[in-house]
């Protein structure tokens, strides 16, 4: 499938961090320059991005700022999930109340959202901000691996990083490894193994009971 990861200049911050009003001193905490950055301070530019993703990709994610959530909710299509990234070590701002989370909008590809279509994944990620490359907004590798898990990424999928910036997302996608899994002994569905404890042979209690019934029939 064709998948896209979109980490555009955030609404209300685009020109400040990516354009002519770049908010940094001496290059510290700078963001990657973006062509026509000021256009991303217009909600309609983000609306057009969503429309493009819907038209060109099977699945996609968009990173956004917390205060842009109501704007996105006004034009996101049905079926798009809102997941949460808890970033913890957020860049200090002038506000007394520190913002430490961001929404991530996810269009899971058709056929990859139901139970047993892949490894389970939480809709909340807790991972600190990455300061690699000295770029504001550079996502940690765990963020990219998380969104690929949300999309149900498979090795034969195409993944497009639409806003390469520091290159962190592209590099993280290149080194991404699928979650460890095996096939359910009862139904053949891929199952994720826990990092510790006894390996799982089945994907659910129902399949565990089904396998037990088979064993009893064989023994008789």
N, C-alpha and C positions, 0 to 999 in steps of 0.2 A: 504494500500500500504506500501511498504518498502521504508523508507526515510533515508537519511544519512546526517549528518552534519560533515564536515571535516575541521578542523582548524589545519593544519599540521605546523611543523616548517617552517618558511618562507624561501624561496629560497634566498641564499646569507647571511642568518642570523642564520641558523640552528645550526652550531657548536658553534658559538659565544655565543648564548643565551641558548642553550639546551644541548650542549655537553661538550667536554673537554675544550673548550675555553670560558666557560660561563662568560659573561661580566657583572659582578656585584661586588660591594664592600661590604663586610660584610653582604652579604645576602640581601641587600636592592635592590629591583628591580629585583630579580632573576626570572628566568623562570623555569617552571617545567622541570625536567630532562627527556630526551627522549632517548630511546635506539637507538643506531646507528644514532645519530643526524646528523653526517656529511654526511650521504647519502642523506639528504634532501637539501644539497647544490648542488646536481646534478639534472639538469632539467629532466633527464630521470626518476627519482624517482617520480616526479610530473606527468609526462606523464603516468606512470604505475598506479598511483592513479586514474587518470581520467578514464583509461580503466577499472579498477576494479569497480568503481562506475557505469559506464555505463552497465557493465555486471551483477551486483548484485542488483541494486536498481532501483526503479521506478522513484525516484526523489532525487536530492542531491544538496548540496551547498558546495563550497570550498572558504575559506577565503584566501586572498593572499596579498602580498605587492604591492604597486603601481608600483614599478620598475620591477616587474615580469610580468606585464600585457602583454608586447610583447611576452614573452616566452610562456605563456599560450595560447595566441591567435594563436600561430603556431600549436597547436595540439588539441585545444578544438573542439569537434564535432559540426556540424551544429545544430542550435536550442538552444544552451546554451546561456543564457542571462548574460550580464555583468551589475551588479547593483553596486551602490556606497554607501559606508558607510563613512559619514563625521564625523570624530572622535573629531575634535576640540582641545581637551586637549592632543595632542600627546606628547610622550616622547621626550624631546629635544635631538637633535643630533648635530654632528659637522658641519652640513650644515647651511649656512646662510638662505636658503629658506626652511622653515618648511613644512614638508609633513603632511597634515591633512586629508587625505582620503585614503581609501583602496578599491580595487575592490572585489566584491563577485560574484562568478560564480554560476549560478543557472540553474539546469535542472528541469523545472517544469514538473510534471508528465503528461503523456498523458491524455487528457480529463479534465485538470484543469487549462488551460490557457485562454480559451475563455471567452468572456463576459457572465455573468449569471451562471458561474460554481462555483462562490463563491464570497466572499467579495473582493472589490477592494483594492489594496495596491500599494504604491509608490515604484519605483525602486531606491529611494534615502532615506537613513536614516541618520538623524543627532542625534548623541548620544555620549556623552563623554566616554572615555576609563574607564573601571572598574579597580580599584586597589584592589579589594577583594582578599583575600588570599595572597597579596603581590607578585603576579605573573605578570611579564610582559606578555602581550598578552592575558590576561584573558578578555573575552568578556562581555560587560554589558548585563544584562538580556533583555533589550530592543532589543539588536541585535538578540538574539536567538528567541524572539517572532516575530521579523520582518521576519527572514528567514523562520520560520514556516508558517507565513502568505503568503510569496512568494510561498511556496511549496503547498499551499492550504491544509494544515494539517487538518485531521479529526480525531475524537476521536478513531476510530478503526485502525488507522495507527500505524505501528511500526517505531520508531525513534531511530536510532543508532548514538551515539556520538563516532566517530572513533578515536578522540584524546582527551581523557578525561581530561588530564592535571590537572588543578585546580578543575575540577568538576563543574565549573560555568555553562557551556552549559547544562550539564545533569540536574542540579537543575532547571535551568530556564525552560527547557522543561517540567519538572514535574509539575511546578506551572502555566504553560501556560493556558490561557483561550481563547476560540474561540471569535472572534470579535462579539459584540452584533449584532444580525440580526433577521429579520422576513421574512416571505414569501410575495412575491409580490401578491397583491390581484387579479391581472389579469392573471399572468402566473405561479405563484407558485415558482418563482426563489428566493433564499435567497438574501436579501438585507441588507446592513449595515446601521444602524441608526446613524445619526449625534449625537454628544454628547450634543448639544443644539438645540433648535428650535422645530418646529412641527414634529412629527414622520412621516416618509414616508410610504405610503401605496403601492406604485408601484416602480418598478426598473428603469423606463425610461419614457420619454415623450410619446412614442408609447403606452406603457401599460396604462399610465394615460388616453390617449385618448380612448383606447379600453374599459377601465372601465367606462368612461363617456358614451360611446355609449350603453353599456349594461344597465346602469342606465336609460337612456332615453327610451330604448325599454320596460323596466319593467314598467316605469311610464305610458307609452301609453297603 
